[in-house]
Amino acid sequence: MKKIILLSCFLLTDFFGFAQVTTAVATVNPVLFEENQQVTISFKLTNPVTTDLYLWAWAQDANGANIGTPNNGAWTSSSASSKLIQTGSSTYAFTYTPSVYYNTTGIAKIGVLAKTLNGSAKSIDFLFNVGAFQVDLVSPTVANTNQIIDSGTGFTVEASNTGGNANYVLKANGTEINSSNDVSSYSFPLTNLTENTFYSLTISQGTKVVVKKFSVIINATPELENQPLNTEDGVNYSSDDTKVTLVLNAPLKDFVYIAGSFNNWNPTANYLMKKDPVTGKFWITINELTPEQVYTFQYWVVDNTNRPVNSPSLVKTADPFSTLVLNNYDDPEIKALGVYPNLPDYPAGQDRDVTVVQTGTNTFRSYTWTNSFAPFVKPAKEKLIIYEALVRDFDVNKTYQDLIDRIEYLKGLNINAIQLMPVMEFEGNESWGYNTSYHLALDKRYGPPAKLKELIDLCHQNGIAVILDVVPNHVFGRSPIERMWMTDTDNDGWSNGVTSENPYTNQIAKHSYSVGTDLNHQSPLTQYYMNRIQKQWINEFKIDGFRWDLTKGVTQNCTPSDQNCTNRYQQDRVDVLKKYVDYSWELDPNHYAIFEHLGASNEEQQWANYKIAEGKGVMMWSEQFAPYTQLIEGNGGNKNISGMLNTSKGFTGRRVIGYPESHDKDRLMFQARQYGASAEIKSLNGALKRMASIAAISTPIPGPKMLWQFAELGWDSSIYTCPDGSVNDESNTRPGDCKLYTKHVKQWTENWMAVPERKALYDTYARINALKINEPVFNGSVTLNSGNFTPSIYIFDNSITEANTIKNVVILSNFSTTSQNITGNFPYVGTWYNLMDNSSFEVVTTTDKITIESGGFRMFGNKPSTLSRTNFDASTQIQLHPNPTSKYFTLNTNVNKVQIFSVTGQLVKTFAKNLKDNQFEIGELIKGIYLVKVVNENNSIKSFKLIKQ
C-alpha cells in the first residue's frame, strides 16, 4: 500500500516519524465473504493506545491493481466516517460493505490498516481475499514470488482453491504451457529453467477468476569488465544518441538485471549488468535506442548470498540518480490535472518506480535558455531580500506557471531572491516536499523541468536569484537508496526499515530530529550523492543557491533521544558540511550556501566565517518569531530582536538571514488577530498596520533578510488551518495538526491586491525592499535598541561622501497599545526626510520627541531617497536614445543625476549634473541589460531599461 505523506522540516519523530500502532492481529468476519456482503474488520492491539484510530482502506482487482475510491480522507487527516469503533481496551472494529465503501465492483482483495488521525502512527498492512472462491498459491510462497534458482534447475508450482473444483491455466511469458480442468488443487513441475521467465497461473470457477503471478530469476555471476571512461553513477548519455550507459553502485549485492521497455520487461542474460573489478559498480550499455523515444527501466537487484534477516532476495527499483521517475500511484492524478503535458505513461503490468530515459536533442530535460548578453549576476549576499515560497500554496493551480504568471507581482515587491521549498521528487502529490525520495528528480506535480527552468530564466532576467530548499538528512521508502537495502517484514514489497548493510543510511538516526531514513554523511557514497545533487541543480537548472534543511542532522555522533548531543558542537558535522559547500563553490564560485542550523554559535561560526576572505562564507538562518510575535500582539514577553543583527553570533561579515516568520512558524498576522492585546490590534486594519511596522524594523537591518510568502498582503490564517476552516495546532488535545495541509489561496481568489489596506501593506514592503537594495546606507553600521514596545534602529555609513546620498537612517516604532511620544535620538539637527514618501521633517534638537500612533513607525533619512514616488511630468516626454546602444546614450532634457544599475540592483555608474549635449558614455560596460534612473532638478525620477550591445 502506498502511504501518501506530508512532511515538514524540523519536526519531531513523535509527529511524523511513522511510529508503529502495535497490532497483534487483524481479522475479518465472516472469513469468506462476497464484495456485496457486510463484513467487520477487527484490530487487536498488543498495547492500549490513548488516541482515536481510523481505518485506511484500499481494494485490488484480480490483477493486483488498486481500484475504487474509499472514503479515507487524507493521510494526515482521516475522514471522520472512517473512525474505528473501540470495542474493548485494546480492540477496535469497523463494519462496511466492500462494494459500497470502495464504490466499485470486481474486488478481489481488500486492504486495511489502522492509523492515527494524522498518520503519525500506523499498523502494518492487512490483505483479505474477497469471495467464497479463494486460491492459495502454495509454491512458490507469497513471500517468495520471485524465485531465484540456478540455471538448469526447477521447482513445482502448487496451488489449491476453495468453493469446489476450478480450471487452472499456467502461462510462461504469456504463452500457455499447462492446464488442468475441474480440480480443486494444482501441481506442475518446472524443469531445466535457463532464462528469466514470468509466470501467471489463472484459476477460474464460472465467472470468478483469480490470477497468481510469480517470476523466475536465473542465478548469475556478472562478467567482470571496467566501466567505460567518463561515466558516473546513473544514466550516462553521450554524443551517440542510440545508446546509454547505466551505472549502479550496489555494494554487497550479487548481481543486477536491467528490465525495461527496450526488452519488454523480460531481461535475458544479455541484460545482466557487468561488474567493474576495481570499483565493484554494476554497469551496462543499452544499444540500438531510437533518438527522442521515451524508454523506461528498473534495476532488478538480487541478494542471494548471506542475506540479512527480512531482506528481500530481489528488489525492483528505479535509479537513485534518476532525473525523471514514473509510478502508478502519483502519476494518474498528475495526468488528470494536466499540469505535466506529455508525461510518459507508466508501463502497464509493472510495479514500483521506473526511470525515464530519452536520448536525442528534444528530450524531457531540454530548455532553450534566453540568449542574454551577459550571465546573471547574483545580488550581493548582504543585500538579499529572500521571498520564501511554497509552489503548492502560492496560487490555485499549484504549478511553476503560477509563479511565472505572477512575475510582475514579485517584481513589484522588489525582492531579489526567491527560495522555493523542496521541489525534488517527493512521495504523494500534496506535500511540503521534505519527504524526498529522489533528490535529482523534479517532482512532477508542479510541472515539467522546462517550466522550472523558464521560471528561473525569467527570474534572472528580472534580477531575481533562485534558491532551492534541499533536504540532506533523509530519504523515504520509494528511494532506491532505501529500497536496495530495505527490510520487508510483512512481505508487501514496501520498506519497513533498512539493514545494517546499507552503505548510505543509518538503521537508527544519529540525531534527535529524525524523519524518514537517516543518511550517514560519513559514508563516501552519501557524500558522493550529495555532490551529485548539487551538480544537477547548479549545472542543469542554473540554481543560484541552496538552503540546507536541518543541518543539525548531518552528524553520526548522537542518538534519537539525546537532543543535547544533537545541539552541541559536532566536529564531524562541521567538516562534512564544509566539504559540501566547497563543492558548490567549485561549481559556482558565487553560489549561495544557507544553513538552517539554529544551533550553537560556536559551530555556526565555523561555517559563517569559512573562506570569508574569498568573499564566500555560509549564511545562517536566524529565526526571530518569538520577539516579533510579542511586538505585533502588543503583549509582554521577549521583545528583543537583536537576533536579526549579524553581530549577534560573532560572525565575520554579514551572514545572518534574519526573519520574523517562515513556513515553520505561524503567521504574525494570525497571532495579532487571535492574541492581540486590544480590539484594535485584533482588527484586520490594526494588524495590517502593525505588519507594516514589522517590515520596517526587520528588513532594513543590514544583512540578508527573508519574508514568508504573502506576509506582504497580511495573510491572517493560521498555518494550522484545517480544510474545514478550524485551527488545530501542536498544542491541541486532538491528535496531530493541520500544519501541512494545502491552504486556500485567498490572496488571489478574493483579490487582496484590490483591498486598499492590504495593497498599502504590499506597497510598504515594496518601498522598504527597494530602499534596502538601492540605498548604500543599508549596508552600513547599525545600532539597535530593542526589548521594549518601542524598538528603534539607527543605521549609518560615514564613508558615504556624495552630497545627495543618504548616510544616516533613523527608524522608530510603537508596538504598544497607545500613542507614544518617542525620542528620536537623531545624530544631528536639521532637515530630515520621511523615506516612505520623501516628505521633509525638521529636527530642532536631537532629542525631539515624535508622536507615533499605536502600531505605527517612522523611517527618516538625512537626505531624500532617489527612489522618488513622483515621476516626470508626462508632458516632458523625456527620451533616451539610442537604445540598444554600444557606446553612449543621450537624454533630451536637463538632469541632476543619472544612475545606471545592473539587473541585480547594483549601482555600476553615476553621472552627476548635465554633460555636454546630454551624452552619457557607457562603452566600458559589459554587454547586458541595465536600469537607467534619471533624476531631474526637482528630484523626480524616470527609469528606463537600457540594452548595452
Secondary structure, 3 states (H helix, E strand, C coil): CCCCCCCCCCCCHHHHCCEECCEEEEEEECCCCCCCCCEEEEEEECCCCCCCCEEEEEEECCCCCEECCCCCEECCEECHHHECEECCCCEEEEEECHHHHCCCCCCCEEEEEEECCCCCEECCCEEEECCCCCEEEEECCHHHCEEEECCCEEEEEEEEECCCCEEEEEEECCEEEEEEEEECEEEEEEEEECCCEEEEEEEEECCEEEEEEEEEEECCCCCECCCCCCCCCEEECCCCCCCEEEEECCCCCCEEEEEEHHHCCCCCHHHECEECCCCCCEEEEECCCCCCCCEEEEEEEECCCCCCCCCCCEEEECCCCCCCEECCCCHHHHHHHCCCCCCCCCCCCCCCCEEEECCCCCCCCCCCCCCCCCCCCCCCHHHCEEEEECHHHHCCCCCHHHHHHCHHHHHHCCCCEEEECCCEEECCCCCCCCCEEEEEEECHHHCCHHHHHHHHHHHHHCCCEEEEEECCCEECCCCHHHHCCECCCCCCCCCCCECCCCCCECCCCCCCCCCCEEECCCCHHHHHHHHHHHHHHHHHCCCCEEEECCHHHCCCCCCCCCHHHHHCCCHHHHHHHHHHHHHHHHHCCCCEEEECCCCCHHHHHHHHCCCHHHCCCCEEEEECHHHHHHHHHCCCCCCCCHHHCHHHHCCCCCCEEEECCCCCCCCHHHHHHHHCCCHHHHCHHHHHHHHHHHHHCCCCCCCCEEEECCHHHCCCCCCCECCCCCECCCCCCCCCCCCCCCCCCHHHHCCHHHCHHHHHHHHHHHHHHHHHHHCHHHHCEEEEECCCCCCEEEEECCCCCCCCCCCEEEEEECCCCCCEEEECCCCCCEEEEECCCCEEEEECCCCCEEEECCCCEEEEECCCCCCCCCECCHHHCCCEECCCECCEEEECCCCCEEEEEECCCCEEEEEECCCHHHEEECCCCCCEEEEEEEECCCCCEEEEEEEEC
